Amino acid sequence: MNRPKKNCAACGRAFIQQRSSQRYCSEACRRLGYRIGLCNHEDKETDTAIRTFTCARCGKTVKVTDLKDRRQRFCSARCEKLYWKNRKAESRKKDAP
């Protein structure tokens, strides 16, 4: 069985896919891709929006066009992580005299 070659989404190197959904050539590239936000969903202007919301952290308007897309409050995993990470620090500043 011939497996298709694909370019890694993080480093651009060609690799042979082990499964059809594989986007990265290695575990390190997969982690890098998620860390820098390559996993973010691209909003398409031509598709009709199922729902629209504003990101709770950065304020970006997000149009959800895919039924599988479960985002409801944040535009990306990075924004969600930073929101929850900084939430405690911000509440401590408000409580301080």
Backbone hydrogen bonds, N-H to C=O, Kabsch-Sander energy under -0.5 kcal/mol:
donor,donor_aa,acceptor,acceptor_aa,energy
6,K,15,F,-2.8
8,C,13,R,-2.7
9,A,23,R,-2.2
12,G,8,C,-1.0
15,F,6,K,-2.7
17,Q,4,P,-2.1
17,Q,15,F,-0.6
22,Q,19,R,-1.4
30,R,26,S,-1.9
31,R,27,E,-2.3
32,L,28,A,-2.3
33,G,29,C,-2.8
34,Y,30,R,-2.1
35,R,31,R,-2.3
36,I,32,L,-2.5
37,G,33,G,-0.6
38,L,33,G,-2.9
39,C,33,G,-0.7
40,N,37,G,-1.4
43,D,41,H,-0.5
50,I,64,V,-3.8
51,R,64,V,-1.1
53,F,62,V,-2.2
55,C,60,K,-2.8
56,A,73,R,-2.4
59,G,55,C,-1.1
62,V,53,F,-3.4
64,V,51,R,-2.9
64,V,62,V,-0.6
65,T,63,K,-0.6
69,D,66,D,-1.2
70,R,68,K,-0.7
80,E,76,S,-1.8
81,K,77,A,-2.5
82,L,78,R,-2.5
83,Y,79,C,-2.3
84,W,80,E,-2.2
85,K,81,K,-2.2
86,N,82,L,-2.2
87,R,83,Y,-1.0
88,K,84,W,-0.6
90,E,86,N,-2.1
91,S,87,R,-1.9
92,R,88,K,-1.8
93,K,89,A,-1.6
94,K,90,E,-1.6
95,D,91,S,-1.6
96,A,92,R,-1.3
